[in-house]
Amino acid sequence: MSQWRRVELYTTFLRLSGELEGPAEQRLTDLVAECGPVLELRGAVVDPALDNARALIAADGERRLSAVRSAITLVCPRDQAGETARHREGWTEKLRLPVQLHASAFSMLGEVHLEPGAGLAELLCDGDAGFVPVTNFSALWFAGAGEPRAVQRGFALVNCAHLVGFGPAPPR
């Protein structure tokens, strides 16, 4: 059975909100990994990072939009918050490692989940890494003029292709 999940997609200068369709039993992590070159959103709204720009709504009657997967830096679920998202999407049997991640328009903190014996560089720099799950996620988005915008979620997917740096997180 298929269901629609509310998501936010972040690029350098845009936030796209809408609904992504996929099997009810499938995790968002797997759904995004298997979707192909685009994510199809229903009820799509595009919010520019610049405060003086207007929000754009997809042109067709159903407000459908195809987002190019390789351009997306973050995917965040909207229906799940806090503990619910961490338990559904995270892996408790793995080693939780607090990290700081940096992309061109984002400075992020969270926890990645490593297999025993695996390293952070292996997880983030593997050619097939794609979108990596991060729990206890918080980010500052530096795309627009003025103050950075905060994004906080229990769970997010980070596109490793957009990372410019990473390391252990400072103690909180």
N, C-alpha and C positions, 0 to 999 in steps of 0.2 A: 504494500500500500504506500502511496506517495503522499507527502505532505509539503506544505509551504513553510519555510523558515525565514523569519525576518532577520536580515543581516545589514551591516554597514561595510562598505568597501572604501578603503582610503588609498588615494594616490597622492602624488606630491602636492597637487593644488586642488583636488576635488574629494568630496565625500559623497558616495553614492549610497542611497538607502533603498531597500526594496525587499522582495521576497524571492528566495531561491528554492527551487523544487528539487526534492530528492526522496528516496525511500525513508520511511519513518525510523527504521532500525539503524540506518547508517549514520555514523558520526560525521559532523561537519568537516573534520579533517580529511576523511576519505572521500566525501562528496566533492570537495574542492580539488583534491588530487586527481580525480577521475573525470572531471568535467570537460576536458579538452581545452582548446585555446581561448574560449570565452565562457563567462558566467552569464546566464540568462536571468535577468531580474524582472519580476512583475511588480507593478505599482512603484516604478522607479522614480526617484527624485534625485537630482544632482545639485549639491550645495557647493559652490565655489568657496575656496578658503578666504578670499578677499572679502572684507566686510561690505564694500560698496557694490559688489556684484549681486545679481538677482539669482535666486534658485531657478533651476530649469527643470521642467517636467517633460518626460519623454513625449514625443510628438503624437504617437498613435493613441487611439481611444482607450486601450488597456494600459497605457503607460509602460510598455515593455522596452527594455534596453539590454543590449549585449555589451558587457564590460570585458575588455581584453585582459585576460588573466595575467599576462606578463607585465602589465602596467600597474597592477595592484600591489601595494606595499603591505596592507593589513586587511584581514577579514575578521570581523567581530560579530558574534551572534547577538541579536537584540532580545530574543525571547527568554534566554537563560541569563541569570545573574549570579555572581558570587559562587557559593558552594555548589549550586546545581550545575553550573557550567564546568567547574573544575572536576566534579565527579563523573559527569557524562563524557567529557572530552579528554580528560587527563589520564595518566597511567600511574596508579599508586605504587605498583611494584617496581617502578624505575627509580633511579636516584634523582632527587630534585636538586637542581643547581641554580642558585640565584645568579642572574646575569644582567649585564647592561648591554644593550644593542643600539647601534647607531645607523641610521639610514640618512639619505640626503635631507629629508624634511622632518625626521623623527628622532627623538632621544627617548629610549624605552628602558624600562626595568621590568623584570618578571622572573619566572622560574621555568627552565627547560627541564625535560625529563629524559635522562640518559640511561641507556642500557648499562649494566655493570661492566666496567672495563672500557667503556667508550669515552672519547674525549669531546670537548666542546667544539673544537675545530673540525673534527670528523663530522659531527652533526650538522654544523652550519655551512661548511665549505665543500661538502660532497657534491659532485656535479648534478646529482639527482635529488638534492635536498628539497627543492620546491618550497612549499609552505610548511613551516615548523610550528607545532603547537607551543604556546606559552601560557602558563597559568599565573594568577595573581599579577595581571598585566596592568601597567600604567605607562602612559606616553605623553610627551609634549610634542605638539605638532607645530612646526615653525614655518609653515607655508605662507601664511598671509601677513599682511602688514599689521603692526601693532603687537599686542600680547600673544604669546603662544596659547594654543587651546589644549586642554587636558582631555585625554581619553583614558578611562579606567574601566576595566572589565575583569571578570573572573577568568576569562579565557579569550585568547585571540590567536589567529594564525598569522605568522610573519613570513613574508616572501624573502628567502635567503638571497635571491638575486639582487635585492635592493640594499643589502647590508654593506656598509663601508667600514665598520669596526665592531668589535665585541670584546667582552672580558667579564671577569667575575664582578658581581655587583658589590658596591660598598655596603658595609653593615647598615641596616636600617634602624 
